[in-house]
Amino acid sequence: MRLRKGQHYHDEHSDFLNRDDLFNGHGVSPLKRYWVHKKKKDFKCVIFVRIGQFYEFYHNDADVMHGFGCVYMYGLRAHTGIPVSVAEKYTQLLTVNGYNYMSMDHEGATEWCARNL
């Protein structure tokens, strides 16, 4: 199923973080599992997920970043990204607008999965 750009799976399923079929199935990366763990602890915190030279944002985090001008990517799940080089601009926007944020990467996710799965 493909939704139109800007319409996302989580818009109609508020319990999306508890969906095993989205986050715990075959092929789900340690990074995504770690993201879910962090999101469940602080749903309102915007998580910068480091992928090479980019930060990616998923679900409600992508919605927040879209509000600051980031373009959605296509797909069922809200998803957007920014180059690492402009991250400071967005952390300032988030702070001024009352958001908390954190960053994570593959290394931290792999370590967490090794301890918790």
Backbone as XML, in Angstrom:
<?xml version="1.0"?>
<chain id="A" units="angstrom">
  <residue number="1" name="MET">
    <atom name="N" x="0.842" y="-1.177" z="0.000"/>
    <atom name="CA" x="0.000" y="0.000" z="0.000"/>
    <atom name="C" x="0.885" y="1.238" z="0.000"/>
  </residue>
  <residue number="2" name="ARG">
    <atom name="N" x="0.596" y="2.172" z="-0.857"/>
    <atom name="CA" x="1.365" y="3.411" z="-0.948"/>
    <atom name="C" x="0.420" y="4.587" z="-0.719"/>
  </residue>
  <residue number="3" name="LEU">
    <atom name="N" x="0.710" y="5.377" z="0.274"/>
    <atom name="CA" x="-0.096" y="6.541" z="0.584"/>
    <atom name="C" x="0.440" y="7.747" z="-0.170"/>
  </residue>
  <residue number="4" name="ARG">
    <atom name="N" x="-0.402" y="8.741" z="-0.356"/>
    <atom name="CA" x="0.067" y="9.952" z="-1.036"/>
    <atom name="C" x="1.089" y="10.672" z="-0.156"/>
  </residue>
  <residue number="5" name="LYS">
    <atom name="N" x="1.934" y="11.451" z="-0.772"/>
    <atom name="CA" x="2.985" y="12.158" z="-0.056"/>
    <atom name="C" x="2.368" y="13.037" z="1.029"/>
  </residue>
  <residue number="6" name="GLY">
    <atom name="N" x="2.901" y="12.946" z="2.245"/>
    <atom name="CA" x="2.396" y="13.735" z="3.353"/>
    <atom name="C" x="1.365" y="13.019" z="4.204"/>
  </residue>
  <residue number="7" name="GLN">
    <atom name="N" x="0.879" y="11.854" z="3.753"/>
    <atom name="CA" x="-0.051" y="11.046" z="4.541"/>
    <atom name="C" x="0.707" y="9.805" z="4.979"/>
  </residue>
  <residue number="8" name="HIS">
    <atom name="N" x="0.721" y="9.534" z="6.273"/>
    <atom name="CA" x="1.586" y="8.480" z="6.775"/>
    <atom name="C" x="0.865" y="7.512" z="7.683"/>
  </residue>
  <residue number="9" name="TYR">
    <atom name="N" x="1.430" y="6.353" z="7.786"/>
    <atom name="CA" x="0.863" y="5.259" z="8.566"/>
    <atom name="C" x="0.521" y="5.688" z="9.982"/>
  </residue>
  <residue number="10" name="HIS">
    <atom name="N" x="1.404" y="6.415" z="10.644"/>
    <atom name="CA" x="1.182" y="6.778" z="12.038"/>
    <atom name="C" x="0.032" y="7.761" z="12.225"/>
  </residue>
  <residue number="11" name="ASP">
    <atom name="N" x="-0.396" y="8.435" z="11.179"/>
    <atom name="CA" x="-1.518" y="9.355" z="11.295"/>
    <atom name="C" x="-2.803" y="8.630" z="11.697"/>
  </residue>
  <residue number="12" name="GLU">
    <atom name="N" x="-2.948" y="7.388" z="11.282"/>
    <atom name="CA" x="-4.166" y="6.632" z="11.562"/>
    <atom name="C" x="-3.967" y="5.553" z="12.616"/>
  </residue>
  <residue number="13" name="HIS">
    <atom name="N" x="-2.757" y="5.345" z="13.072"/>
    <atom name="CA" x="-2.452" y="4.305" z="14.062"/>
    <atom name="C" x="-1.601" y="4.917" z="15.166"/>
  </residue>
  <residue number="14" name="SER">
    <atom name="N" x="-2.275" y="5.504" z="16.163"/>
    <atom name="CA" x="-1.541" y="6.219" z="17.202"/>
    <atom name="C" x="-0.645" y="5.312" z="18.036"/>
  </residue>
  <residue number="15" name="ASP">
    <atom name="N" x="-0.896" y="4.011" z="18.005"/>
    <atom name="CA" x="-0.068" y="3.066" z="18.760"/>
    <atom name="C" x="1.054" y="2.477" z="17.906"/>
  </residue>
  <residue number="16" name="PHE">
    <atom name="N" x="1.493" y="3.205" z="16.897"/>
    <atom name="CA" x="2.451" y="2.655" z="15.936"/>
    <atom name="C" x="3.740" y="2.168" z="16.584"/>
  </residue>
  <residue number="17" name="LEU">
    <atom name="N" x="4.140" y="2.720" z="17.708"/>
    <atom name="CA" x="5.375" y="2.275" z="18.350"/>
    <atom name="C" x="5.249" y="0.874" z="18.945"/>
  </residue>
  <residue number="18" name="ASN">
    <atom name="N" x="4.035" y="0.405" z="19.149"/>
    <atom name="CA" x="3.813" y="-0.918" z="19.728"/>
    <atom name="C" x="3.520" y="-1.987" z="18.675"/>
  </residue>
  <residue number="19" name="ARG">
    <atom name="N" x="3.637" y="-1.652" z="17.421"/>
    <atom name="CA" x="3.337" y="-2.596" z="16.347"/>
    <atom name="C" x="4.550" y="-3.466" z="16.044"/>
  </residue>
  <residue number="20" name="ASP">
    <atom name="N" x="4.497" y="-4.733" z="16.453"/>
    <atom name="CA" x="5.599" y="-5.651" z="16.192"/>
    <atom name="C" x="5.884" y="-5.811" z="14.712"/>
  </residue>
  <residue number="21" name="ASP">
    <atom name="N" x="4.837" y="-5.753" z="13.884"/>
    <atom name="CA" x="5.044" y="-5.944" z="12.452"/>
    <atom name="C" x="5.805" y="-4.780" z="11.822"/>
  </residue>
  <residue number="22" name="LEU">
    <atom name="N" x="5.841" y="-3.638" z="12.469"/>
    <atom name="CA" x="6.578" y="-2.495" z="11.926"/>
    <atom name="C" x="8.024" y="-2.448" z="12.393"/>
  </residue>
  <residue number="23" name="PHE">
    <atom name="N" x="8.282" y="-2.883" z="13.631"/>
    <atom name="CA" x="9.586" y="-2.627" z="14.217"/>
    <atom name="C" x="10.350" y="-3.845" z="14.705"/>
  </residue>
  <residue number="24" name="ASN">
    <atom name="N" x="9.739" y="-5.002" z="14.784"/>
    <atom name="CA" x="10.434" y="-6.149" z="15.358"/>
    <atom name="C" x="10.511" y="-7.350" z="14.423"/>
  </residue>
  <residue number="25" name="GLY">
    <atom name="N" x="10.087" y="-7.190" z="13.210"/>
    <atom name="CA" x="10.084" y="-8.306" z="12.277"/>
    <atom name="C" x="11.423" y="-8.533" z="11.604"/>
  </residue>
  <residue number="26" name="HIS">
    <atom name="N" x="11.441" y="-9.488" z="10.720"/>
    <atom name="CA" x="12.631" y="-9.823" z="9.942"/>
    <atom name="C" x="13.079" y="-8.600" z="9.138"/>
  </residue>
  <residue number="27" name="GLY">
    <atom name="N" x="14.351" y="-8.317" z="9.171"/>
    <atom name="CA" x="14.900" y="-7.228" z="8.369"/>
    <atom name="C" x="14.865" y="-5.863" z="9.040"/>
  </residue>
  <residue number="28" name="VAL">
    <atom name="N" x="14.370" y="-5.765" z="10.280"/>
    <atom name="CA" x="14.366" y="-4.489" z="10.975"/>
    <atom name="C" x="15.737" y="-4.289" z="11.607"/>
  </residue>
  <residue number="29" name="SER">
    <atom name="N" x="16.364" y="-3.186" z="11.300"/>
    <atom name="CA" x="17.734" y="-2.952" z="11.739"/>
    <atom name="C" x="17.822" y="-2.668" z="13.236"/>
  </residue>
  <residue number="30" name="PRO">
    <atom name="N" x="19.003" y="-2.906" z="13.822"/>
    <atom name="CA" x="19.217" y="-2.530" z="15.220"/>
    <atom name="C" x="18.969" y="-1.035" z="15.442"/>
  </residue>
  <residue number="31" name="LEU">
    <atom name="N" x="19.289" y="-0.225" z="14.446"/>
    <atom name="CA" x="19.091" y="1.211" z="14.560"/>
    <atom name="C" x="17.616" y="1.546" z="14.735"/>
  </residue>
  <residue number="32" name="LYS">
    <atom name="N" x="16.753" y="0.918" z="13.970"/>
    <atom name="CA" x="15.313" y="1.176" z="14.086"/>
    <atom name="C" x="14.775" y="0.665" z="15.428"/>
  </residue>
  <residue number="33" name="ARG">
    <atom name="N" x="15.253" y="-0.474" z="15.878"/>
    <atom name="CA" x="14.823" y="-0.987" z="17.179"/>
    <atom name="C" x="15.258" y="-0.049" z="18.307"/>
  </residue>
  <residue number="34" name="TYR">
    <atom name="N" x="16.454" y="0.465" z="18.213"/>
    <atom name="CA" x="16.958" y="1.403" z="19.209"/>
    <atom name="C" x="16.151" y="2.698" z="19.172"/>
  </residue>
  <residue number="35" name="TRP">
    <atom name="N" x="15.803" y="3.153" z="17.972"/>
    <atom name="CA" x="14.970" y="4.347" z="17.823"/>
    <atom name="C" x="13.635" y="4.150" z="18.546"/>
  </residue>
  <residue number="36" name="VAL">
    <atom name="N" x="13.011" y="2.998" z="18.363"/>
    <atom name="CA" x="11.738" y="2.713" z="19.028"/>
    <atom name="C" x="11.919" y="2.741" z="20.550"/>
  </residue>
  <residue number="37" name="HIS">
    <atom name="N" x="12.994" y="2.131" z="21.030"/>
    <atom name="CA" x="13.283" y="2.133" z="22.466"/>
    <atom name="C" x="13.381" y="3.569" z="22.989"/>
  </residue>
  <residue number="38" name="LYS">
    <atom name="N" x="14.120" y="4.415" z="22.305"/>
    <atom name="CA" x="14.292" y="5.807" z="22.719"/>
    <atom name="C" x="12.980" y="6.580" z="22.624"/>
  </residue>
  <residue number="39" name="LYS">
    <atom name="N" x="12.220" y="6.350" z="21.575"/>
    <atom name="CA" x="10.956" y="7.050" z="21.369"/>
    <atom name="C" x="9.946" y="6.696" z="22.455"/>
  </residue>
  <residue number="40" name="LYS">
    <atom name="N" x="9.917" y="5.437" z="22.853"/>
    <atom name="CA" x="8.998" y="5.026" z="23.914"/>
    <atom name="C" x="9.351" y="5.690" z="25.243"/>
  </residue>
  <residue number="41" name="LYS">
    <atom name="N" x="10.634" y="5.967" z="25.465"/>
    <atom name="CA" x="11.070" y="6.617" z="26.705"/>
    <atom name="C" x="10.721" y="8.102" z="26.723"/>
  </residue>
  <residue number="42" name="ASP">
    <atom name="N" x="10.802" y="8.757" z="25.572"/>
    <atom name="CA" x="10.506" y="10.197" z="25.482"/>
    <atom name="C" x="9.912" y="10.488" z="24.106"/>
  </residue>
  <residue number="43" name="PHE">
    <atom name="N" x="8.609" y="10.302" z="23.996"/>
    <atom name="CA" x="7.920" y="10.420" z="22.712"/>
    <atom name="C" x="8.098" y="11.792" z="22.071"/>
  </residue>
  <residue number="44" name="LYS">
    <atom name="N" x="8.218" y="12.830" z="22.875"/>
    <atom name="CA" x="8.283" y="14.191" z="22.346"/>
    <atom name="C" x="9.681" y="14.619" z="21.927"/>
  </residue>
  <residue number="45" name="CYS">
    <atom name="N" x="10.688" y="13.837" z="22.264"/>
    <atom name="CA" x="12.062" y="14.160" z="21.889"/>
    <atom name="C" x="12.279" y="13.855" z="20.406"/>
  </residue>
  <residue number="46" name="VAL">
    <atom name="N" x="12.827" y="14.805" z="19.660"/>
    <atom name="CA" x="13.137" y="14.607" z="18.244"/>
    <atom name="C" x="14.492" y="13.910" z="18.160"/>
  </residue>
  <residue number="47" name="ILE">
    <atom name="N" x="14.519" y="12.778" z="17.475"/>
    <atom name="CA" x="15.743" y="11.981" z="17.400"/>
    <atom name="C" x="16.419" y="12.141" z="16.036"/>
  </residue>
  <residue number="48" name="PHE">
    <atom name="N" x="17.656" y="12.621" z="16.067"/>
    <atom name="CA" x="18.486" y="12.738" z="14.871"/>
    <atom name="C" x="19.189" y="11.393" z="14.692"/>
  </residue>
  <residue number="49" name="VAL">
    <atom name="N" x="18.852" y="10.675" z="13.642"/>
    <atom name="CA" x="19.445" y="9.364" z="13.387"/>
    <atom name="C" x="20.549" y="9.536" z="12.344"/>
  </residue>
  <residue number="50" name="ARG">
    <atom name="N" x="21.787" y="9.335" z="12.760"/>
    <atom name="CA" x="22.938" y="9.553" z="11.868"/>
    <atom name="C" x="23.110" y="8.370" z="10.925"/>
  </residue>
  <residue number="51" name="ILE">
    <atom name="N" x="23.037" y="8.665" z="9.617"/>
    <atom name="CA" x="23.273" y="7.685" z="8.555"/>
    <atom name="C" x="24.311" y="8.313" z="7.632"/>
  </residue>
  <residue number="52" name="GLY">
    <atom name="N" x="25.567" y="7.959" z="7.806"/>
    <atom name="CA" x="26.628" y="8.554" z="6.994"/>
    <atom name="C" x="26.705" y="10.054" z="7.216"/>
  </residue>
  <residue number="53" name="GLN">
    <atom name="N" x="26.566" y="10.816" z="6.154"/>
    <atom name="CA" x="26.638" y="12.274" z="6.224"/>
    <atom name="C" x="25.265" y="12.931" z="6.324"/>
  </residue>
  <residue number="54" name="PHE">
    <atom name="N" x="24.260" y="12.161" z="6.736"/>
    <atom name="CA" x="22.898" y="12.682" z="6.866"/>
    <atom name="C" x="22.311" y="12.300" z="8.210"/>
  </residue>
  <residue number="55" name="TYR">
    <atom name="N" x="21.353" y="13.082" z="8.650"/>
    <atom name="CA" x="20.485" y="12.716" z="9.763"/>
    <atom name="C" x="19.118" y="12.424" z="9.175"/>
  </residue>
  <residue number="56" name="GLU">
    <atom name="N" x="18.527" y="11.322" z="9.595"/>
    <atom name="CA" x="17.187" y="10.972" z="9.158"/>
    <atom name="C" x="16.232" y="11.101" z="10.327"/>
  </residue>
  <residue number="57" name="PHE">
    <atom name="N" x="14.960" y="11.334" z="10.001"/>
    <atom name="CA" x="13.900" y="11.501" z="10.990"/>
    <atom name="C" x="12.720" y="10.651" z="10.561"/>
  </residue>
  <residue number="58" name="TYR">
    <atom name="N" x="12.107" y="9.991" z="11.524"/>
    <atom name="CA" x="11.011" y="9.070" z="11.232"/>
    <atom name="C" x="9.733" y="9.484" z="11.961"/>
  </residue>
  <residue number="59" name="HIS">
    <atom name="N" x="8.615" y="9.109" z="11.394"/>
    <atom name="CA" x="7.290" y="9.260" z="11.985"/>
    <atom name="C" x="7.051" y="10.675" z="12.495"/>
  </residue>
  <residue number="60" name="ASN">
    <atom name="N" x="6.677" y="10.819" z="13.768"/>
    <atom name="CA" x="6.337" y="12.148" z="14.267"/>
    <atom name="C" x="7.534" y="13.097" z="14.248"/>
  </residue>
  <residue number="61" name="ASP">
    <atom name="N" x="8.749" y="12.577" z="14.351"/>
    <atom name="CA" x="9.933" y="13.431" z="14.231"/>
    <atom name="C" x="10.013" y="14.029" z="12.823"/>
  </residue>
  <residue number="62" name="ALA">
    <atom name="N" x="9.688" y="13.229" z="11.824"/>
    <atom name="CA" x="9.669" y="13.728" z="10.439"/>
    <atom name="C" x="8.598" y="14.806" z="10.284"/>
  </residue>
  <residue number="63" name="ASP">
    <atom name="N" x="7.468" y="14.632" z="10.962"/>
    <atom name="CA" x="6.417" y="15.649" z="10.905"/>
    <atom name="C" x="6.902" y="16.972" z="11.497"/>
  </residue>
  <residue number="64" name="VAL">
    <atom name="N" x="7.607" y="16.901" z="12.618"/>
    <atom name="CA" x="8.149" y="18.108" z="13.250"/>
    <atom name="C" x="9.139" y="18.782" z="12.296"/>
  </residue>
  <residue number="65" name="MET">
    <atom name="N" x="10.055" y="17.997" z="11.744"/>
    <atom name="CA" x="11.063" y="18.563" z="10.844"/>
    <atom name="C" x="10.438" y="19.106" z="9.564"/>
  </residue>
  <residue number="66" name="HIS">
    <atom name="N" x="9.377" y="18.466" z="9.108"/>
    <atom name="CA" x="8.649" y="18.966" z="7.937"/>
    <atom name="C" x="8.108" y="20.369" z="8.229"/>
  </residue>
  <residue number="67" name="GLY">
    <atom name="N" x="7.677" y="20.587" z="9.457"/>
    <atom name="CA" x="7.200" y="21.907" z="9.855"/>
    <atom name="C" x="8.270" y="22.980" z="9.772"/>
  </residue>
  <residue number="68" name="PHE">
    <atom name="N" x="9.536" y="22.573" z="9.793"/>
    <atom name="CA" x="10.658" y="23.500" z="9.659"/>
    <atom name="C" x="11.212" y="23.524" z="8.231"/>
  </residue>
  <residue number="69" name="GLY">
    <atom name="N" x="10.481" y="22.923" z="7.300"/>
    <atom name="CA" x="10.863" y="23.008" z="5.891"/>
    <atom name="C" x="11.508" y="21.788" z="5.284"/>
  </residue>
  <residue number="70" name="CYS">
    <atom name="N" x="11.705" y="20.718" z="6.038"/>
    <atom name="CA" x="12.286" y="19.493" z="5.476"/>
    <atom name="C" x="11.232" y="18.783" z="4.615"/>
  </residue>
  <residue number="71" name="VAL">
    <atom name="N" x="11.657" y="18.239" z="3.512"/>
    <atom name="CA" x="10.748" y="17.605" z="2.558"/>
    <atom name="C" x="10.530" y="16.144" z="2.928"/>
  </residue>
  <residue number="72" name="TYR">
    <atom name="N" x="9.263" y="15.704" z="2.900"/>
    <atom name="CA" x="8.957" y="14.292" z="3.123"/>
    <atom name="C" x="9.466" y="13.439" z="1.972"/>
  </residue>
  <residue number="73" name="MET">
    <atom name="N" x="9.855" y="12.205" z="2.300"/>
    <atom name="CA" x="10.134" y="11.193" z="1.288"/>
    <atom name="C" x="8.860" y="10.373" z="1.132"/>
  </residue>
  <residue number="74" name="TYR">
    <atom name="N" x="8.722" y="9.654" z="0.032"/>
    <atom name="CA" x="7.531" y="8.847" z="-0.195"/>
    <atom name="C" x="7.543" y="7.599" z="0.671"/>
  </residue>
  <residue number="75" name="GLY">
    <atom name="N" x="6.372" y="7.061" z="0.961"/>
    <atom name="CA" x="6.268" y="5.800" z="1.670"/>
    <atom name="C" x="5.184" y="5.823" z="2.724"/>
  </residue>
  <residue number="76" name="LEU">
    <atom name="N" x="4.952" y="4.678" z="3.327"/>
    <atom name="CA" x="3.924" y="4.544" z="4.358"/>
    <atom name="C" x="4.296" y="5.253" z="5.643"/>
  </residue>
  <residue number="77" name="ARG">
    <atom name="N" x="5.565" y="5.335" z="5.929"/>
    <atom name="CA" x="6.018" y="5.924" z="7.174"/>
    <atom name="C" x="6.638" y="7.291" z="6.901"/>
  </residue>
  <residue number="78" name="ALA">
    <atom name="N" x="6.271" y="8.282" z="7.723"/>
    <atom name="CA" x="6.858" y="9.611" z="7.563"/>
    <atom name="C" x="8.376" y="9.486" z="7.697"/>
  </residue>
  <residue number="79" name="HIS">
    <atom name="N" x="9.081" y="10.172" z="6.821"/>
    <atom name="CA" x="10.529" y="10.031" z="6.757"/>
    <atom name="C" x="11.084" y="11.272" z="6.070"/>
  </residue>
  <residue number="80" name="THR">
    <atom name="N" x="12.095" y="11.866" z="6.652"/>
    <atom name="CA" x="12.768" y="12.993" z="6.027"/>
    <atom name="C" x="14.222" y="12.993" z="6.485"/>
  </residue>
  <residue number="81" name="GLY">
    <atom name="N" x="15.029" y="13.865" z="5.933"/>
    <atom name="CA" x="16.428" y="13.916" z="6.316"/>
    <atom name="C" x="17.075" y="15.241" z="5.996"/>
  </residue>
  <residue number="82" name="ILE">
    <atom name="N" x="18.232" y="15.460" z="6.620"/>
    <atom name="CA" x="19.024" y="16.666" z="6.388"/>
    <atom name="C" x="20.497" y="16.281" z="6.357"/>
  </residue>
  <residue number="83" name="PRO">
    <atom name="N" x="21.315" y="17.051" z="5.642"/>
    <atom name="CA" x="22.764" y="16.820" z="5.720"/>
    <atom name="C" x="23.280" y="17.169" z="7.120"/>
  </residue>
  <residue number="84" name="VAL">
    <atom name="N" x="24.285" y="16.457" z="7.567"/>
    <atom name="CA" x="24.906" y="16.737" z="8.865"/>
    <atom name="C" x="25.353" y="18.194" z="8.937"/>
  </residue>
  <residue number="85" name="SER">
    <atom name="N" x="25.789" y="18.737" z="7.822"/>
    <atom name="CA" x="26.326" y="20.096" z="7.793"/>
    <atom name="C" x="25.315" y="21.177" z="8.181"/>
  </residue>
  <residue number="86" name="VAL">
    <atom name="N" x="24.015" y="20.893" z="8.135"/>
    <atom name="CA" x="23.009" y="21.902" z="8.493"/>
    <atom name="C" x="22.292" y="21.571" z="9.810"/>
  </residue>
  <residue number="87" name="ALA">
    <atom name="N" x="22.760" y="20.553" z="10.508"/>
    <atom name="CA" x="22.085" y="20.108" z="11.733"/>
    <atom name="C" x="21.989" y="21.212" z="12.776"/>
  </residue>
  <residue number="88" name="GLU">
    <atom name="N" x="23.013" y="22.035" z="12.905"/>
    <atom name="CA" x="22.999" y="23.083" z="13.928"/>
    <atom name="C" x="21.834" y="24.049" z="13.718"/>
  </residue>
  <residue number="89" name="LYS">
    <atom name="N" x="21.538" y="24.358" z="12.474"/>
    <atom name="CA" x="20.394" y="25.235" z="12.171"/>
    <atom name="C" x="19.111" y="24.634" z="12.748"/>
  </residue>
  <residue number="90" name="TYR">
    <atom name="N" x="18.933" y="23.342" z="12.563"/>
    <atom name="CA" x="17.701" y="22.693" z="13.015"/>
    <atom name="C" x="17.683" y="22.475" z="14.529"/>
  </residue>
  <residue number="91" name="THR">
    <atom name="N" x="18.829" y="22.233" z="15.133"/>
    <atom name="CA" x="18.831" y="22.108" z="16.595"/>
    <atom name="C" x="18.468" y="23.444" z="17.228"/>
  </residue>
  <residue number="92" name="GLN">
    <atom name="N" x="18.893" y="24.540" z="16.622"/>
    <atom name="CA" x="18.519" y="25.862" z="17.125"/>
    <atom name="C" x="17.019" y="26.095" z="16.971"/>
  </residue>
  <residue number="93" name="LEU">
    <atom name="N" x="16.464" y="25.738" z="15.813"/>
    <atom name="CA" x="15.017" y="25.878" z="15.593"/>
    <atom name="C" x="14.225" y="25.041" z="16.593"/>
  </residue>
  <residue number="94" name="LEU">
    <atom name="N" x="14.681" y="23.823" z="16.825"/>
    <atom name="CA" x="13.992" y="22.961" z="17.775"/>
    <atom name="C" x="14.029" y="23.562" z="19.177"/>
  </residue>
  <residue number="95" name="THR">
    <atom name="N" x="15.188" y="24.035" z="19.590"/>
    <atom name="CA" x="15.342" y="24.607" z="20.923"/>
    <atom name="C" x="14.453" y="25.838" z="21.104"/>
  </residue>
  <residue number="96" name="VAL">
    <atom name="N" x="14.495" y="26.745" z="20.149"/>
    <atom name="CA" x="13.697" y="27.972" z="20.223"/>
    <atom name="C" x="12.206" y="27.652" z="20.289"/>
  </residue>
  <residue number="97" name="ASN">
    <atom name="N" x="11.804" y="26.551" z="19.654"/>
    <atom name="CA" x="10.392" y="26.176" z="19.618"/>
    <atom name="C" x="10.007" y="25.175" z="20.710"/>
  </residue>
  <residue number="98" name="GLY">
    <atom name="N" x="10.885" y="24.969" z="21.679"/>
    <atom name="CA" x="10.555" y="24.177" z="22.854"/>
    <atom name="C" x="10.677" y="22.673" z="22.724"/>
  </residue>
  <residue number="99" name="TYR">
    <atom name="N" x="11.405" y="22.204" z="21.712"/>
    <atom name="CA" x="11.602" y="20.762" z="21.538"/>
    <atom name="C" x="12.904" y="20.304" z="22.180"/>
  </residue>
  <residue number="100" name="ASN">
    <atom name="N" x="12.900" y="19.097" z="22.698"/>
    <atom name="CA" x="14.130" y="18.420" z="23.101"/>
    <atom name="C" x="14.589" y="17.591" z="21.913"/>
  </residue>
  <residue number="101" name="TYR">
    <atom name="N" x="15.868" y="17.308" z="21.845"/>
    <atom name="CA" x="16.381" y="16.475" z="20.766"/>
    <atom name="C" x="17.575" y="15.684" z="21.258"/>
  </residue>
  <residue number="102" name="MET">
    <atom name="N" x="17.884" y="14.628" z="20.535"/>
    <atom name="CA" x="19.064" y="13.806" z="20.800"/>
    <atom name="C" x="19.509" y="13.205" z="19.476"/>
  </residue>
  <residue number="103" name="SER">
    <atom name="N" x="20.707" y="12.650" z="19.448"/>
    <atom name="CA" x="21.172" y="11.980" z="18.233"/>
    <atom name="C" x="21.559" y="10.548" z="18.570"/>
  </residue>
  <residue number="104" name="MET">
    <atom name="N" x="21.531" y="9.722" z="17.565"/>
    <atom name="CA" x="21.945" y="8.327" z="17.718"/>
    <atom name="C" x="22.552" y="7.853" z="16.415"/>
  </residue>
  <residue number="105" name="ASP">
    <atom name="N" x="23.308" y="6.746" z="16.498"/>
    <atom name="CA" x="23.952" y="6.204" z="15.309"/>
    <atom name="C" x="23.979" y="4.683" z="15.382"/>
  </residue>
  <residue number="106" name="HIS">
    <atom name="N" x="24.514" y="4.061" z="14.333"/>
    <atom name="CA" x="24.570" y="2.592" z="14.259"/>
    <atom name="C" x="25.367" y="1.983" z="15.396"/>
  </residue>
  <residue number="107" name="GLU">
    <atom name="N" x="26.464" y="2.625" z="15.758"/>
    <atom name="CA" x="27.331" y="2.072" z="16.799"/>
    <atom name="C" x="26.586" y="1.955" z="18.133"/>
  </residue>
  <residue number="108" name="GLY">
    <atom name="N" x="25.916" y="3.024" z="18.546"/>
    <atom name="CA" x="25.146" y="2.994" z="19.786"/>
    <atom name="C" x="24.004" y="2.000" z="19.720"/>
  </residue>
  <residue number="109" name="ALA">
    <atom name="N" x="23.363" y="1.905" z="18.559"/>
    <atom name="CA" x="22.251" y="0.967" z="18.382"/>
    <atom name="C" x="22.727" y="-0.471" z="18.463"/>
  </residue>
  <residue number="110" name="THR">
    <atom name="N" x="23.849" y="-0.765" z="17.847"/>
    <atom name="CA" x="24.392" y="-2.123" z="17.863"/>
    <atom name="C" x="24.761" y="-2.537" z="19.284"/>
  </residue>
  <residue number="111" name="GLU">
    <atom name="N" x="25.379" y="-1.615" z="20.023"/>
    <atom name="CA" x="25.733" y="-1.904" z="21.417"/>
    <atom name="C" x="24.486" y="-2.150" z="22.254"/>
  </residue>
  <residue number="112" name="TRP">
    <atom name="N" x="23.453" y="-1.313" z="22.074"/>
    <atom name="CA" x="22.214" y="-1.473" z="22.831"/>
    <atom name="C" x="21.549" y="-2.813" z="22.513"/>
  </residue>
  <residue number="113" name="CYS">
    <atom name="N" x="21.484" y="-3.156" z="21.237"/>
    <atom name="CA" x="20.858" y="-4.428" z="20.830"/>
    <atom name="C" x="21.616" y="-5.627" z="21.419"/>
  </residue>
  <residue number="114" name="ALA">
    <atom name="N" x="22.932" y="-5.537" z="21.438"/>
    <atom name="CA" x="23.728" y="-6.638" z="21.987"/>
    <atom name="C" x="23.424" y="-6.853" z="23.470"/>
  </residue>
  <residue number="115" name="ARG">
    <atom name="N" x="23.121" y="-5.789" z="24.179"/>
    <atom name="CA" x="22.813" y="-5.884" z="25.610"/>
    <atom name="C" x="21.359" y="-6.231" z="25.891"/>
  </residue>
  <residue number="116" name="ASN">
    <atom name="N" x="20.446" y="-5.906" z="24.977"/>
    <atom name="CA" x="19.016" y="-5.966" z="25.288"/>
    <atom name="C" x="18.175" y="-6.925" z="24.462"/>
  </residue>
  <residue number="117" name="LEU">
    <atom name="N" x="18.713" y="-7.525" z="23.457"/>
    <atom name="CA" x="17.902" y="-8.423" z="22.630"/>
    <atom name="C" x="18.344" y="-9.869" z="22.795"/>
  </residue>
</chain>
